[in-house]
Amino acid sequence: NAGVTQTPKFRILKIGQSMTLQCAQDMNHNYMYWYRQDPGMGLKLIYYSVGAGITDKGEVPNGYNVSRSTTEDFPLRLELAAPSQTSVYFCASNSGLAGREQYFGPGTRLTVT
Amino acid sequence: QKEVEQDPGPLSVPEGAIVSLNCTYSNSAFQYFMWYRQYSRKGPELLMYTYSSGNKEDGRFTAQVDKSSKYISLFIRDSQPSDSATYLCVPEGAGGSARQLTFGSGTQLTVLP
């Protein structure tokens, strides 16, 4: 049971490039989330999903896109990377039932230069 | 006014000290109050949570919520170097869908041996 996995661990992008951050969970959780964490700031919700085929915007969705074709996977797409997207990105999941805990992946450190 | 405000720290204490971490929030609709712990370069993990006002104890950790003053505290007794981490105050239950969480910016704690 790997929990929540994220790839890559680190990435450097040039301004204007695009990339997809991968997230997978093996706990059969319905709810999945993408956050970004900037230094000295709390985690900000980018997008979330309550099940396959259903996604919705969080607090800071601009410049990002998501899809959820399976229960396990929730990739985050960055189009036209900008320096303001330099951050640490965390994916998380929750069962959507009685448990309130969100389980986090190890994060992806992204630098846009 | 931010929804969740935490003492920013950083906080440095000697091993064995009692640590008090504090947080205030503005949304009276919050019902669940969680503390997440985040080690350096790792994803957050749930430490403990309480429902509504009152205290909850788990080993060396005690979470305290005063809904009348919108004040949340986490106490750590007999602090250990392994407690060195950033502690995130996370209230929940303000009516958002999909268990959306509102993260405080975190207090960085270092326990010196």
Chai-1 contact restraints between the chains, C-beta under 6 A:
chainA,res_idxA,chainB,res_idxB,connection_type,confidence,min_distance_angstrom,max_distance_angstrom,comment,restraint_id
A,Y31,B,A98,contact,1.0,0.0,6.0,A-B,restraint_1
A,M41,B,S105,contact,1.0,0.0,6.0,A-B,restraint_2
A,G42,B,F103,contact,1.0,0.0,6.0,A-B,restraint_3
A,G42,B,G104,contact,1.0,0.0,6.0,A-B,restraint_4
A,G42,B,S105,contact,1.0,0.0,6.0,A-B,restraint_5
A,L43,B,F103,contact,1.0,0.0,6.0,A-B,restraint_6
A,Y48,B,A98,contact,1.0,0.0,6.0,A-B,restraint_7
A,V50,B,A98,contact,1.0,0.0,6.0,A-B,restraint_8
A,F90,B,G43,contact,1.0,0.0,6.0,A-B,restraint_9
A,N94,B,R99,contact,1.0,0.0,6.0,A-B,restraint_10
A,R100,B,Y32,contact,1.0,0.0,6.0,A-B,restraint_11
A,E101,B,L46,contact,1.0,0.0,6.0,A-B,restraint_12
A,F104,B,G43,contact,1.0,0.0,6.0,A-B,restraint_13
A,F104,B,P44,contact,1.0,0.0,6.0,A-B,restraint_14
A,G105,B,G43,contact,1.0,0.0,6.0,A-B,restraint_15
A,P106,B,G43,contact,1.0,0.0,6.0,A-B,restraint_16
A,G107,B,G43,contact,1.0,0.0,6.0,A-B,restraint_17
